[in-house]
Amino acid sequence: MLRLSAVLTLCLTLLMLGMAPAMAAGGSDPTPAAKPVDPNFTEGKKAIDAKDWAKAIPLFEQVVAKDAQNADAFNWLGYAFRNQGNYDQSFAHYTKALAIQPGHRGAHEYIGEAYLKVNNLQKAEEHLKRLDSICTFGCAEYTELKGKIAAYKAAKPS
């Protein structure tokens, strides 16, 4: 029992030491204020949810015009262009999202799906492998792309 109390005391001490800088600075919340969400992003996401690709594209284009480092917006642009059948634009936007944020799970999933649409199984599998390394304990994006690749292989016998 002595060991348990010693561990608890140590944890409590470490917790209090971690709080000391915030208290010394006079603040109780050391995290910076969240960046406000661009209303065009919000409306663009609603358009995506409604499968209104033509409406989503200019909204997300406005987002990236103001914030050229917004990987999520580039990912949604790629998604909208892919669903319109414009694969060149789709690949360009997914690639930009991944250049900004190499571990962007959504972009890896969606670009993998786009590669399947243009019959490039090898590239889709590369993105699946990348997701496998990013998602240590698995993730929805990995599961989705893995399922799409399996369906693609089943539909296209070697």
Buried (B, 14 or more C-beta within 10 A) or exposed (E): EEEEEEEEEEEEEEEEEEEEEEEEEEEEEEEEEEEEEBEBBEBBBEBBEEEBBEBBBBBBBBBBEEBEEBBBBBBBBBBBBBBBEBBEBBBBBBBBBBEBBEEBBBBBBBBBBBBBBEEEBEBBBBBBEBBBEBBEEEBEBBEBBBEBBEEBEEEEEE
